[in-house]
Amino acid sequence: MRKPIIAGNWKMHMTVDEAKAFVQEVDGLVPSADQVDTVICAPFTHLSTLTELVQERPIAIGAQNMYFEEQGAFTGEISPVMLSSLGVTYVILGHSERRQYFNETDELVNAKAKAAHQHKLIPIICVGENLEEREKDETKEVVQKQLIGALQGLSSAEASASVIAYEPVWAIGTGKSSTAEDAGDVISFIRSIVEDQYDQQVASAVRIQYGGSVKPENIAEYMAHPDIDGALVGGASLKPTSFLQLLEGRS
Ligand SMILES: O=C[C@H](O)COP(=O)(O)O
């Protein structure tokens, strides 16, 4: 039985003060960690404050990106060592906005995924097709290539511990969510690729989220699908009330 995982991706939103106020508002209202893994993926500048604030609380903190080297002359980058030393436990890798605006390739996502596991960070590996690819009926081909590229060389234990997020690019921030049936089909396909690459045990352990215009009103439809284990949520994770409602709608 896989535990649900609901992750808010704040993207480039909120000041540190707003982030503190958010955590104070949800404090005491987040379900216990044995029911759901609750994750907030915040900007780098907020991580130190947030990891301190959520101590002893059922909220984990994630980063939205990182570099794969441990240290060195990489101006502007953040390493896995820096993240894990703060108590950060998750890191989003290969988000479509990183792929689109910052030229992230499958090879880079793979190097980052390996580095994340070496430093005990759980990668949330994002895959998904854009509108043009969907219209050309290339969804599965695109997702398969991204997924195989990202998992290259990861051990069975590392693959099992990873989280995969299927986020069709055309559904991100547009209000046009994929139907639960369509999302479920692609996610079942993703699980079958994991089985091909590893085995049935890894495929049934890995958690796969849906992302793309998830809101309190539609989360339950996605969570009802047996292969969907959670959601990666942008816009609807920015307000405490809505975030708490997403957590309530998890099952
Ligand atoms: O990482 C989250 C996704 O990009 C979804 O964003 P959204 O919920 O605002 O559509």
The ligand as an SDF file (V2000), in Angstrom:
LIG
                    3D

 10  9  0  0  0  0  0  0  0  0999 V2000
    4.4240   21.7060  -10.0980 O   0  0  0  0  0  0  0  0  0  0  0  0
    3.2330   21.9790  -10.2430 C   0  0  0  0  0  0  0  0  0  0  0  0
    2.6530   22.0850  -11.5490 C   0  0  0  0  0  0  0  0  0  0  0  0
    3.4430   22.8230  -12.4140 O   0  0  0  0  0  0  0  0  0  0  0  0
    1.1930   22.3940  -11.5980 C   0  0  0  0  0  0  0  0  0  0  0  0
    0.9230   23.7610  -11.4650 O   0  0  0  0  0  0  0  0  0  0  0  0
   -0.6120   24.2100  -11.3390 P   0  0  0  0  0  0  0  0  0  0  0  0
   -1.2080   23.3960  -10.2440 O   0  0  0  0  0  0  0  0  0  0  0  0
   -0.5550   25.6740  -11.0300 O   0  0  0  0  0  0  0  0  0  0  0  0
   -1.2530   23.8970  -12.6730 O   0  0  0  0  0  0  0  0  0  0  0  0
  1  2  2  0
  2  3  1  0
  3  4  1  0
  3  5  1  0
  5  6  1  0
  6  7  1  0
  7  8  2  0
  7  9  1  0
  7 10  1  0
M  END
$$$$
